[in-house]
C-alpha cells in the first residue's frame, strides 16, 4: 500500500462545476480518510500475519524442522517490512490530513469574518 492513490483526485464533488473549492477540499479530505482507514485495516492484517508467522517459526524450531522455521521467518520478515512501509504511509497520510483540516479551518474562519 502506498499513499499514491489508486483512484484519480477527481471526485463527484470536484467534477461538479457548481462545487465550491471548500466542497472539493472536503471531498478530498473524505477520500483521504477512506484511504487511511483502508490502510489501517491492511496494516492490522499484515501485523496479524507477522504474529502468525512467528508462532509457526517457534513451533517449527521446537519440532526441529529447520526448513519450516526458515520459511516462516522469511515470510515474517517480508510481512514486517511491508508493515513498516504501511505505517510510514499512514504517518504521511495523517500529516496530509492534518494540513488539509488546518487549511479548511483557516479558510472557514476567514470566510466567516465580515469584510470592512
Beta strands, then each sheet from edge to edge (+ up, - down):
end
